[in-house]
Amino acid sequence: MSGEKRSQTMKAATAAKKLGVYLPATPDDFQGREISRTELDELTANPPEWLQTLRADGPHPRDVVARKLGVSNSGLARGGVTDALTTAQIKELLADPPAWLVSERATQAAVRAENARVKARDAERAARASDDD
C-alpha cells in the first residue's frame, strides 16, 4: 500500500451532470480535464460566475429542461426536443405551450397521480398487515 492518498477524480461530463449544467456550455478548461471531488465540492459551495450564469440562463441539459417543463425525458424526445434549451426558450414554451407539451404534461400528471395512489394503497395494506399481527 502506498502512503500517499490520491484524490478521487471524475470526468468533466460526470462533474457537469452533478452540477446540473450542459457540458458543451462550460469553459474549455473545465471540459478538458478530470475534476477532483474537492474541486467539485468547491464549485458547489462557491460557484464561479460562469456556473451561476449557466444555472440561471442555460443552456440546460435535457434532465433539467424536462424538470422545468414538467415532463419526462421521453416526453421531450416525443416532442422533438433534442437540443439543450435556455431559460428564455423554456419560458416561451411554458407561456404558449404547443400541443405536445400540453399532452406530455397531462401524461406526467397522470403518472404522478397513479404513483401516489399505489403508494397510498401499499401503505394501507402494510398498516392492515401490522394490525393483523
C-alpha positions in Angstrom: 0.0 0.0 0.0 1.2 3.4 -0.8 1.4 6.0 1.9 0.2 8.7 -0.5 -3.5 9.2 -0.8 -4.8 10.3 -4.3 -7.8 12.5 -4.7 -10.8 10.8 -6.3 -11.4 12.3 -9.8 -14.2 12.2 -12.3 -14.7 13.0 -16.0 -15.9 16.5 -16.8 -19.1 15.1 -18.1 -19.9 13.5 -14.7 -19.0 16.7 -12.9 -21.2 18.7 -15.2 -24.1 16.3 -14.6 -23.6 16.6 -10.8 -23.6 20.4 -11.1 -26.7 20.3 -13.3 -25.1 22.1 -16.3 -24.7 21.4 -20.0 -21.2 20.3 -20.6 -20.6 21.9 -24.0 -21.5 25.3 -22.5 -18.9 25.1 -19.8 -15.5 26.7 -20.2 -12.8 24.8 -22.2 -10.6 24.4 -19.1 -13.4 22.6 -17.3 -14.3 20.3 -20.3 -10.8 19.2 -21.0 -9.7 17.7 -17.7 -10.5 15.4 -14.8 -12.3 17.1 -11.9 -11.4 16.1 -8.3 -14.0 15.6 -5.7 -12.5 18.5 -3.7 -12.9 20.8 -6.8 -16.5 19.7 -7.3 -17.3 20.4 -3.6 -15.7 23.9 -4.0 -17.7 24.6 -7.2 -20.8 23.5 -5.4 -20.1 25.6 -2.3 -18.8 28.7 -4.1 -19.9 28.6 -7.7 -17.9 30.9 -10.0 -19.7 33.4 -12.2 -19.8 31.1 -15.3 -21.5 28.4 -13.2 -24.1 30.8 -11.8 -24.8 32.1 -15.3 -25.2 28.6 -16.7 -27.6 27.6 -13.9 -29.7 30.7 -14.3 -29.8 31.2 -18.0 -28.7 27.9 -19.6 -28.4 26.2 -21.9 -29.7 23.5 -19.7 -29.2 19.7 -20.1 -32.1 17.5 -21.0 -33.0 16.4 -17.5 -33.1 20.0 -16.3 -35.2 21.0 -19.3 -37.6 18.1 -18.7 -38.0 19.0 -15.0 -38.6 22.7 -15.7 -41.2 21.8 -18.3 -42.9 19.3 -16.1 -42.4 16.3 -18.4 -40.2 13.2 -18.7 -37.1 12.9 -20.7 -39.0 10.6 -23.0 -41.7 13.2 -23.3 -39.1 15.7 -24.6 -38.0 13.2 -27.2 -41.6 12.5 -28.3 -42.0 16.3 -28.6 -38.9 16.6 -30.8 -36.8 18.5 -28.4 -33.2 17.2 -28.9 -31.1 20.2 -28.1 -30.4 22.0 -24.9 -32.7 24.9 -24.2 -32.1 28.2 -22.5 -34.2 29.5 -19.7 -35.8 32.0 -22.1 -36.7 29.2 -24.5 -38.3 27.2 -21.7 -40.3 30.2 -20.6 -41.5 30.7 -24.1 -42.7 27.1 -24.3 -44.5 27.5 -20.9 -46.1 30.8 -21.9 -47.5 29.4 -25.2 -47.4 25.6 -24.9 -47.5 23.6 -28.1 -49.9 20.6 -28.2 -47.2 18.1 -27.5 -46.2 19.9 -24.3 -49.8 20.0 -23.0 -50.2 16.3 -23.8 -46.9 15.3 -22.1 -47.7 17.4 -19.0 -51.1 15.7 -18.7 -49.4 12.3 -19.1 -46.8 13.2 -16.4 -49.6 14.4 -14.1 -51.5 11.1 -14.6 -48.3 9.1 -13.9 -47.7 11.0 -10.7 -51.3 10.5 -9.6 -51.1 6.8 -10.2 -47.8 6.5 -8.3 -49.4 8.4 -5.4 -52.5 6.0 -5.5 -50.2 2.9 -5.5 -48.1 4.3 -2.6 -51.2 5.0 -0.6 -52.7 1.6 -1.3 -49.4 -0.1 -0.3 -49.2 1.9 2.9 -52.8 0.9 3.7 -52.0 -2.7 3.1 -48.9 -2.5 5.3 -50.9 -0.9 8.1 -53.5 -3.6 7.9 -50.8 -6.3 7.9 -49.2 -4.8 11.0 -52.7 -4.6 12.7 -53.3 -8.3 12.0 -50.0 -9.3 13.7 
